[in-house]
Amino acid sequence: MRLILAGLFVAGSLLLCFGRASATPEYARQTLLSCGACHAVGTQLNDFGRAFVYNGDRLPRLLPKDDVPLQIRGQGVYTSDPDPTGLPKAIVDEVEVLSSAQIGKNFGYGIESYVLDGGVPGDQREAWASYNTSGSAIPADLRAGLQVLPLPLDPERFRDSNNHYLIWDQTVGLNTFDFIDPKGGARVSFGRDAQGLSGSVLALYPHDQGSTVPGVGTDTMFTLKDASPAYALQVYHYAGQRDVGGIDSFWRTGYALGLYRGRAWLDTTLQEGYDSNAMGDGVPVRSSGGFAQLRYQIGPNGFALARYDGVSDTSGNFQRTMTIGYGFRFMRAFKLEFEDLVSHQPQTHNTFSIVFGFGVSTYHIGDAAY
């Protein structure tokens, strides 16, 4: 896996040498808008995207003064594999409600709630309030509440593939921590996420969503990132404790590189981890994994995606997947995607999926909600 990831790092470096892009996918995380809201083809900006940049990387007014910014997004999925819990092969997989806005000059909020997740009733994913100084030379943001973790790519929202990132779903032994689930707590951030140096420090309640494994003390996380229109470099570190019949002190550290040029976006991440007592037997467990993902835009609305994922740990867990997909967006609010997943865990298995995504928004312009 490391050889494949290294090869894609080199390929991405060549992309970087040939020119500079106009933006990075990080804008989607900041605004709740999909990449298609700002981009005409690849990294080429449309009128709305140019207005966004001209406005200092802040959204121009999208709504009349008293309207509420609201999105409803979801997807239906057909998969060739039978569901282990007995759900049919074709289901309404996700339905979520999102709202995020700036209130006055310095306050903001974000809400994301799943009506359905995996075909069953879902959980609250985000509910936070913030105080920010977005107009200052070095913007700062204090956020408190339930929030997703600040990873190089959002592991759930606007993910082009139906297949999850293995390293952010990974758990080790009896420790139920993973990166995909949100955490409650406080976060202090500085800098502009998509330009220059930025970072964040988090203090989090040590609870894993849906888990009965108790946490101990306070979880912590920090990130440091350097970004330009052509690349993004990020390191993140998470540490905490869980009581698995004995205290498991653990950490996870990731190193990410994103390269963006024209129609091509390359995102890669390597992650390492350590657990002092993940199996409850006092034996340390080391874990590792990563992914390399290449996205290429075809025309104004289509895209092709290839991603290689891998995770393993010293207790014997091992998994590899290769995801290849093609999708296109139509009528600004809909997506159709065809995806083939080859997994090895340890037997090789092939799964074919068809995904129909939809999104509607109260935004009057730039409303490519999917």
N, C-alpha and C positions, 0 to 999 in steps of 0.2 A: 504494500500500500504506500509506503514512504517513497518508493521509486516513482510511482504514478503521480503522487502529489508533487514531488520535486519536478517532474517533467512538466506539469501544468504551471508551476511557478515560473519555469523558464519560458514557456509559451506566453504567459501573461506579461513577462518582462519585455518580450519582443513587441507585444501590443503597445506597451507603454512607450517604447522607443519611437514608434511610428507616428505618434500624435497625441493630442490631449482631448479629453472628452469635455462635454458641457456641464455635466452634473453627475451625482452618484445616486444609487437607489435609496440612500439614507433619508432623502427628503420625504419619501412615502411614510416612513416611521414617524416623522415629526408632524405630519399634516393630516393623517388618516386618508389621504388621497392615493390612489394607485399611481404607478409610474406613468400610465397612459394619460393621466390628467395634465401632465406638464410636457410630455415628450411626443413629438410627431413620429419620428423614426429613430430608434436607438437612443443616442444621447442628444439628438437634435431637438431643440425646444420649440414648442408651439407658442401661440400668442399668450396663453395663460402662463406657461412656464417662464417666458421672458418677463411678464409682469411680476411674477413671483421673485425673480432675481433682482429686478429693478427696485422692488419694494424692500430690499435688504434681507432676502430670504424669509420674508414673512408673507402670509397670505393676504392678497387684496380682499376687500369685502366681497363675500360670496352670497350674502343673505341680506334681505331687508332688515332694518334695525331690530325689530322685535321677533324675528323668526329664530327657531331653535335649530342649530346644526345637528342633523341626525342622519344616520345611515343604517340601512338594513341589508345585510349581506348573507349569502348562503350558497350551498352547493348540494347537488344530487350526484351520487356516485354509483356506477355499476362496476363490480369487480368480478373477475373470473373465479376467485376463491370463495368457498362458502365461509360465512362468518362463524367463528368458534362459539359465539354466544347465541346462535340461532337466528340472527337477523337475516332477511333475504339478501340476495346478491345486489339488488338495486334498492337503494334507500335515499331518503333525504338526510344527508350526512351532517350538515351544519346549517344553523340559522343563528345569526348574531346581530345584536343591536349595538351601535356605537355612537357616541357623541363626544366631541372635544371642542373646546373653544377658549379663547382669551376673554376674560371679564375685566373690562377697564384696561388700565395701562400695565398692571403688574400681576394680576391674578388669572389663573386658568384652572381647568378641570379636564378630566378624561374618564369616560365610562365605556366599558366593553362587557357585554353580558351575553352568554350563550343561552338561547332558547333550546336548541338542540346541539349536541356535540357527539359525533359518532353514532348518530341515529337515536340517541337517548337524551333525556333532559340534561342540560348542561349546567356549568358553574359560572359564577361571576369571575371575569378575568381581570378587569381593571376597575377601580373606583378610587380616584385620587384627586387631590387638590394641590395647587402649586402657587408659589410666589416667585416671580422671575423678573429679571432686569434685562429683557431682550434687546432694548435699545442702547445699552451701554457698550463701551469699547470691548470689554470682556464680559459677555453675558453670563449670568449665574441663574440657577434654578434650584429652589428647595421644594421637593415633592414629598407628600406624605399620603399613605393609604395603600391599597392593594394595587400592585403594579407588576408588569412583566419585567424581566431582568434585562439590562442594557447589553445585549449580545451584538456581535457584528452584523447579523441579520436577524430580523424578527422570526422566531421559530414557528410561528403560526400564521399571523396576519400577512396577507399578500404573498404567501409562499407560492411560487409558480408550480411546484410539484405537489401532487397529492401525498407523496411519500415524505415522511418526517425525516429530519436530520438525526442520524443515529446518536451522535455525541450529545445532543441536547435532550434526548429521551433516555440516555444511559443511566441506569442505577447500578450500584455495586453491592453485592451480597444482600444483607438484610437492611441496609441503609436505603431509604426510599427517596432521597434527594434526587431531583433532576432539574434541568434548566428550563424545560418547556413550561412548567407550572409557575404561576405568579406567586409573589410573596408580599406580605404586609410589612410595612416599615417606612423608613425615611431615606431619601436620597438627596445629596447635594451634588450638583453638576456645574461645570464651568465650560466656557468656550462654545463655539458653533460646531454642531455635530458633523456637518458636511464640509467644513472649511477650517483649516489650521489645526491648532492643538486644542484638544478638549479632554475632559475626564469626569469621573464621578466616583463618589464614595457612598456606600449604602450600609445601613444598620437595619437588620431584618429580623422579624419574628421567626423562630426556628421551627416552622410547621410546614409539612409537605401536604399539598392539597389531596384530600381523600385518604390520607394515611393515618394509622393508629400508632405509629412509631413516635415516641415523644422526643422533642428536641431539648437541648440544654443550652442555657445562656443566650447569646445573641449571634446570629449569623452575620458575616461581613462580606462585602464584595467591593472591589475597586476596578476601574477601567481607565485606560489611558489610550488616546487615539490621536493620530495625525492624518489629516485628510486634505485632498486637493481635488480639482475637477477630474483628475486622471487616476487617482489611487486612494486607498484608505488602508492604514496600518493600525491594528489595535491589539492590545494585550488586556486580558481580564483575569482576575483571581478571585475565587470564592472559597470561604472557609467556614466551618461550623462543626457542631457536635450532635450526634444522635445516640439515644439509649437503645441499643439492640440486644439487651441482656448483658450489658457492659458498655461503657462509653466508647463510641467510635468517633475519634477526631479525624476530620477529613478535609481535603482541599482539592480544588480543580483549577488548573491554569491553562488558558488558551491563548494562541497566537494566530492572528488573522491577517490576511492580505487580500484586498480587493483591487482589481485593475479594470478600468473602464475606458473603452475606446470605440467611438462610433456605435456600431450595432452590437458589439461584443462586450459582455460583462463577465469577468472571471472572479469568483469568490472562493477562497480557500481558508481552511482553519485546521490547525493541529491542537489537540488538547491532551493534557496529562493530568493524572490524579493520584491521590494517595489516601488510603483509609487505614487507620491504626488497628481497627477491630471490626471490620465489616461483617464477618461471619459470626461474631460473638464468641470466637475461640482464642482471641488474643493474637492471631497471626495477621500481620499487615498484608494489605492487598494493593497492588499498583494497577492502575488502569490507563488506557491510552486510546486515541482514536482521532478521526478527522474526516474531512470531506473536501472535494474539489468540484466545483460546479461551474459550468460554462453555459451561458445563456446567449443566444444569438437571435436578433430580431429579423424577421422575414417580412418585408413590406411594412405598412403602417400599423398592422394589427396582429400579425402572426409572430410566433417565436418558437424556437427549438431549444431544448434543454437536455443537457447530459450531466449527471452527477455520480460520483463514486464516493461511497461512504464506507467507513470501517470502524469497529470498536473491538476492544479485547481487554481482559484483565487477567491477573495472575492466579485467580481462582478457577480459571478454565473457560470463562465465557468468551465467545468469539463470534463475530457476525460481519458479513460483507454484503453490500448491495450495490447494484448498478442500475440507475434510473435513466431512461431515455424517453423523452416526450415531445409532442408537438401540440401547440394550442393556438387559438386565435380568439380575439375579442371582436364582438359585433354589436352594433346599436349602442355602443358606449357603456352598456350596463351588463353585458352578458359575456361569458367565456365558455368555450368548448375545448376540452383537452383530451388527448389520447396518450396513454402512458403505459410503458412496459417496464416492469421491475424484475430484475434477476437477483435473487438473494441466495446467500450461502451461510447457513447457520445450524449445523455444519453441512447439511445436504443442500444441493443446488435446487432452486425452485423458481418457476417463472409465473408472474402474475400480470394480467392485462386489466387496465382500468379505463373507464370513460367518465370524465368529470364535466358536469354542466354547472357553471357558476353564475350567480346573478347578484346584482347590487343596485340599490336605488338610494337616492340621496335628496335631501332638501336643498342642496347647493344648486344655485341657478346657473353657474358656469363652472367649468373644470370638473364636472361631476362624473368622471369615469370611475364609478365606485367599485368596479372590478377590473 
